[in-house]
Amino acid sequence: MAELLLFLREDGLLVGYLETEDFNAALTGMGLREVNARWQREMMDFFESEVSRAADEQMRPLPEVFHLD
């Protein structure tokens, strides 16, 4: 099970947060959905990248440094 949250600031800054037990399985599952391919095509111009890959192919987990529970 994965949970994705998106936050949009008034100035257009978009921040996404994904929480999942298995990051690679979540990416694989997301890649199998038609809605993901459509979203990648429609949003491609909104992402800056030095490589010509879709945004979901460039996602990398960040190490957790603090968790307040």
Contacts in CASP RR format, 6 or more apart in sequence:
PFRMAT RR
TARGET T0000
AUTHOR 0000-0000-0000
METHOD contacts of the structure
MODEL  1
MAELLLFLREDGLLVGYLETEDFNAALTGMGLREVNARWQREMMDFFESE
VSRAADEQMRPLPEVFHLD
1 20 0 8 1.000
1 21 0 8 1.000
2 18 0 8 1.000
2 19 0 8 1.000
2 20 0 8 1.000
2 26 0 8 1.000
3 18 0 8 1.000
3 19 0 8 1.000
3 20 0 8 1.000
4 16 0 8 1.000
4 17 0 8 1.000
4 18 0 8 1.000
5 16 0 8 1.000
5 17 0 8 1.000
5 18 0 8 1.000
6 14 0 8 1.000
6 15 0 8 1.000
6 16 0 8 1.000
6 17 0 8 1.000
7 14 0 8 1.000
7 15 0 8 1.000
7 16 0 8 1.000
7 17 0 8 1.000
8 14 0 8 1.000
9 15 0 8 1.000
14 46 0 8 1.000
18 26 0 8 1.000
18 59 0 8 1.000
20 26 0 8 1.000
23 61 0 8 1.000
27 56 0 8 1.000
27 59 0 8 1.000
30 36 0 8 1.000
30 56 0 8 1.000
31 37 0 8 1.000
31 56 0 8 1.000
36 56 0 8 1.000
40 54 0 8 1.000
40 55 0 8 1.000
40 56 0 8 1.000
43 55 0 8 1.000
44 54 0 8 1.000
44 55 0 8 1.000
47 55 0 8 1.000
49 55 0 8 1.000
49 58 0 8 1.000
51 58 0 8 1.000
END
